[in-house]
Amino acid sequence: MSNHAKKPPVTHVVVGDYHYTKKGVSRYDISDPYHLAVRLSWPTFFALVLTIYLLVNFIFASLYAIAPGSVAQARPGHFVDLLFFSFETLTTVGFGEMYPQGNAGHFIASSEVFCGIWFMALLTGLVFVRFSRPKSKFIVAAFPVVARFNGTPALMLRLANGRATVLGQTEAKLSVLMLEQTEEGRNFRRAHSLKLERSHLPVFPLTWTIMHLIDATSPLFGMDEAAFVEGDTRLFLTLQSHDPVLGTTVHDSRSYAPNTIKFGMRYEDVISQAEDGSPIADLTRISAIEPLNGHVQ
């Protein structure tokens, strides 16, 4: 086998603070341009569009340069005139000072107008999709805590509705990725779904603390803070809710490294009351924690 065989693509994926690598999967899959364009950040998206726009105009300006006299009123030997004419033609602006002439000029200009129609249509659609894509606006605590609830250790995670409106039919799912060993002595990672005391809220106006009791039926039973770190035990949270204003379901997900799980801590109260008795939620302190009187094991 040749030593110069093509190496498979390598992609580094980040989910929260969890990093992993995939071989054989390209990070930028040009065979799926829609997915690529939608998931890019806005600065990267604008930079990509600008690069393609300049490249296309440079190509057409070069075609005009190959056919001398194809653009009337363009100064001979001034490539910048042809480039600006290309800008006007691709966007179908056509100010009129320069115009195509001759069969070659009209053919190139017609081709550019056709490309410009497709370019603007695709760009308009992508920009609309990016602006119209719904966002969840969930506010989630940075630290899960382990504290006692009715005498039983419980894993808790607080979240809040970051919208100025009420969300409905909110569902939370919490899972844990653990390092386990088979009877044959092989290590492997297994995901366990954690049973929540309440996983669904029909109405979600303010805050919600989801809770998993660490009893004998829990995969976390008997684990302390050191065991979490030693086994690289990670939590994964998925959320979905119906946003009545957007008229659609919104989603969110978070991950938590073992060193972010705080044992023997609890969340500080973020709900107070106004003078008229209405609740006030200080969502800036959603991650605020304080120590318990005794450490939870």
C-alpha positions in Angstrom: 0.0 0.0 0.0 1.3 3.5 -0.9 2.6 5.6 1.9 0.9 8.6 0.2 -2.6 7.3 0.6 -5.2 10.0 1.3 -5.7 10.5 5.0 -9.3 10.6 6.2 -10.6 14.1 7.4 -10.4 14.8 11.1 -13.0 16.9 12.8 -12.8 18.3 16.4 -16.2 18.8 18.0 -17.0 20.9 21.0 -20.2 20.3 23.0 -20.0 22.8 25.9 -16.7 22.0 27.5 -16.7 18.4 26.2 -14.2 17.9 23.3 -14.0 14.9 21.1 -12.7 14.0 17.6 -14.2 12.3 14.6 -12.2 10.7 11.9 -13.7 10.3 8.4 -16.0 13.3 8.8 -15.3 16.7 7.4 -16.0 19.8 9.5 -16.9 21.8 6.4 -18.9 19.5 4.1 -19.3 21.4 0.8 -21.7 18.7 -0.4 -24.3 20.1 2.1 -23.9 23.8 1.6 -27.2 24.7 3.3 -26.3 23.1 6.6 -22.8 24.7 6.4 -24.2 28.2 5.7 -26.8 28.0 8.5 -24.4 26.8 11.2 -21.7 29.3 10.6 -21.3 32.3 12.9 -22.5 35.6 11.5 -18.9 37.0 11.0 -17.8 33.9 9.2 -21.0 33.8 7.1 -20.5 37.4 6.0 -16.8 36.8 5.3 -17.6 33.8 3.2 -20.3 35.6 1.2 -18.0 38.6 0.6 -15.2 36.2 -0.6 -17.5 34.4 -3.0 -18.9 37.8 -4.3 -15.5 39.2 -4.9 -14.3 36.0 -6.6 -17.3 35.8 -9.0 -16.8 39.4 -10.0 -13.1 38.9 -10.5 -13.8 36.0 -12.8 -16.3 37.9 -14.9 -14.0 41.0 -15.0 -11.3 38.7 -16.3 -13.6 37.4 -19.0 -14.3 41.0 -20.1 -10.6 41.7 -20.2 -10.0 38.6 -22.4 -12.4 40.2 -24.9 -11.1 43.7 -25.6 -13.8 46.2 -26.4 -16.6 44.1 -24.8 -17.5 46.9 -22.4 -18.1 50.3 -23.8 -16.7 53.4 -22.1 -14.3 51.2 -20.1 -10.8 52.7 -20.2 -8.4 50.3 -22.0 -6.0 48.6 -19.7 -7.9 49.6 -16.5 -9.0 46.3 -15.0 -10.8 48.2 -12.2 -13.3 49.6 -14.7 -14.2 46.1 -15.7 -14.4 45.0 -12.1 -16.8 47.8 -11.2 -18.9 47.0 -14.3 -19.0 43.4 -13.1 -20.3 44.6 -9.7 -23.1 46.6 -11.4 -24.0 43.8 -13.8 -24.0 40.9 -11.2 -26.4 42.9 -8.9 -28.5 44.0 -12.0 -28.0 47.6 -11.0 -26.7 48.8 -14.3 -26.0 52.6 -13.9 -25.5 53.0 -17.6 -22.2 54.8 -18.0 -20.6 51.5 -19.1 -22.5 48.9 -21.1 -21.7 45.7 -23.0 -21.1 45.8 -26.7 -20.4 43.2 -29.3 -21.4 39.6 -29.2 -18.8 38.7 -26.7 -19.7 41.5 -24.3 -23.4 40.8 -24.5 -22.9 37.0 -24.0 -20.6 37.5 -20.9 -23.0 40.2 -19.4 -26.1 37.9 -20.0 -24.3 35.1 -18.3 -23.4 37.3 -15.4 -26.9 38.6 -15.0 -28.1 35.0 -14.9 -25.6 34.1 -12.2 -26.5 37.3 -10.3 -30.2 36.4 -10.1 -29.3 33.0 -8.6 -26.7 34.5 -6.3 -29.1 37.1 -4.9 -32.0 34.6 -4.6 -29.8 32.1 -2.7 -28.3 34.8 -0.5 -31.7 36.2 0.4 -33.0 32.8 1.3 -29.9 32.0 3.5 -30.1 35.4 5.3 -33.8 34.9 5.9 -33.3 31.4 7.3 -30.5 32.6 9.6 -32.7 35.5 10.9 -35.8 33.4 11.3 -34.2 30.5 13.0 -35.9 30.3 16.5 -33.7 30.5 19.6 -34.6 29.0 23.0 -33.4 31.7 25.4 -33.1 29.2 28.3 -30.9 30.4 31.1 -29.2 27.5 32.8 -27.0 27.4 35.9 -23.3 26.9 35.3 -23.0 24.4 38.1 -25.1 21.4 38.9 -25.2 20.8 42.7 -25.6 17.7 44.9 -27.6 18.4 48.0 -30.1 16.5 50.2 -33.8 16.5 49.5 -36.0 14.9 52.1 -33.0 13.1 53.4 -31.8 11.7 50.1 -28.9 13.1 48.1 -30.2 14.7 44.9 -28.5 16.0 41.8 -30.1 19.4 41.0 -29.8 21.8 38.1 -31.6 25.2 38.0 -32.8 26.8 34.8 -34.9 29.8 33.9 -37.1 31.2 31.1 -35.1 34.0 29.5 -38.1 35.2 27.5 -40.3 38.1 28.5 -43.2 35.7 27.7 -44.4 32.4 29.2 -43.2 29.2 27.6 -45.4 26.1 27.5 -45.0 22.4 27.4 -41.4 22.5 28.6 -39.5 19.2 28.8 -36.1 18.4 30.3 -34.0 15.3 29.9 -30.8 14.7 31.9 -28.3 11.9 31.1 -24.9 10.9 32.3 -22.0 9.5 30.4 -20.0 7.1 32.5 -16.8 5.1 32.1 -17.6 1.4 32.8 -15.8 -1.9 32.6 -17.0 -5.2 31.2 -16.4 -8.5 32.7 -13.7 -9.0 30.2 -11.8 -6.0 31.6 -12.5 -3.7 28.7 -13.4 0.0 29.3 -16.3 1.6 27.5 -18.5 4.6 27.9 -22.2 4.2 28.5 -25.0 6.8 28.6 -27.6 6.5 31.3 -30.9 8.5 31.4 -31.4 10.0 34.8 -34.9 9.8 36.2 -36.2 13.3 37.2 -38.6 14.0 39.9 -40.4 16.2 37.4 -39.4 16.3 33.7 -42.3 18.3 32.3 -43.8 21.7 33.0 -47.1 22.7 31.2 -46.3 26.4 32.0 -42.8 27.8 32.5 -42.9 31.4 33.6 -39.9 31.9 35.8 -37.4 29.3 37.2 -37.3 25.5 37.5 -34.9 23.3 39.4 -34.8 19.8 37.9 -33.9 17.0 40.3 -32.6 13.5 40.2 -32.7 11.5 43.5 -29.4 9.5 44.0 -30.9 6.4 45.6 -30.2 2.7 45.1 -31.7 2.7 41.7 -29.6 5.6 40.4 -26.5 5.0 38.3 -24.8 7.7 40.4 -25.5 5.8 43.7 -22.4 5.7 45.9 -20.4 8.1 43.8 -18.7 11.1 45.5 -16.9 14.1 44.0 -13.7 12.2 43.6 -15.4 9.4 41.7 -17.0 11.8 39.3 -13.6 13.3 38.4 -11.8 9.9 38.3 -14.4 8.4 36.0 -14.7 11.6 33.8 -18.5 11.4 34.5 -20.3 14.0 32.4 -23.8 15.3 32.5 -25.9 16.2 29.4 -29.0 18.3 29.5 -31.5 18.6 26.7 -34.5 21.0 26.7 -37.4 21.7 24.5 -40.4 24.0 24.9 -43.2 25.6 22.9 -42.8 29.3 22.3 -46.3 30.7 21.7 -45.0 33.9 20.3 -42.9 32.1 17.6 -45.5 29.4 17.3 -42.8 26.7 17.2 -40.8 24.4 19.5 -37.4 25.6 20.6 -34.5 23.4 21.7 -31.3 23.7 23.7 -28.6 21.5 25.1 -25.8 21.8 27.7 -23.0 19.6 28.9 -21.2 19.6 32.3 -17.7 18.4 33.1 -17.2 16.4 36.3 -15.4 19.3 38.0 -18.4 21.6 37.5 -20.6 19.5 39.7 -20.6 20.9 43.2 -21.2 18.5 46.1 -22.4 19.9 49.4 -23.7 23.1 47.8 -27.1 24.5 47.1 -28.6 27.3 45.0 -29.2 30.6 46.6 -32.7 31.9 46.5 -33.3 34.1 43.5 -37.0 34.7 44.0 -38.2 37.6 46.1 -41.5 39.5 46.4 -42.5 43.0 45.4 -44.6 45.2 47.7 -47.7 44.0 46.0 -46.8 40.4 46.6 -45.8 39.6 43.0 -42.7 37.4 42.5 -39.4 38.9 41.3 -36.8 36.5 39.7 -33.2 37.8 39.6 -32.0 35.7 36.7 -28.5 37.3 36.9 -27.9 35.1 39.9 -29.2 31.8 38.4 -25.8 30.2 39.0 -25.3 31.5 42.6 -24.6 28.7 45.0 -23.8 28.5 48.7 -22.4 25.7 51.0 -24.7 23.5 53.0 -24.2 22.9 56.7 -22.8 19.5 56.1 -21.0 17.9 53.1 -23.2 15.5 51.1 -21.7 12.1 50.3 
